[in-house]
Amino acid sequence: MNGITYEYFPKLFYWDRTLWETALALNENIKKESVFYPKRLTLYDEIYIGHTPVTRIRETIPIQKACVWNVDTGAGFKGPLTIMDIDTKQFWQSEPLPTLYPTEKGRN
């Protein structure tokens, strides 16, 4: 809630999806200066996450909501593997998992 300096349980970084959920649920019309804007989304200019595939929201490319970029495009399941240049936001993707490995079931 207050940034990584105050995180006492580092393993929570792997499993806590509330940052992404907050960014997804945020009304885009709320200004950063508003008392209603989530403080945790004002601590950093950009935050990059994975471990929560964007395929859950029916996407297959990196998605930005507020200052949070989710670059997990579901390669562990049926999606492509994605890399992104964080300076330019240009990204490259592999073919989807079933195209590259037809007999691999992934985590499905």
Disulfide bonds with the S-S distance in Angstrom:
none
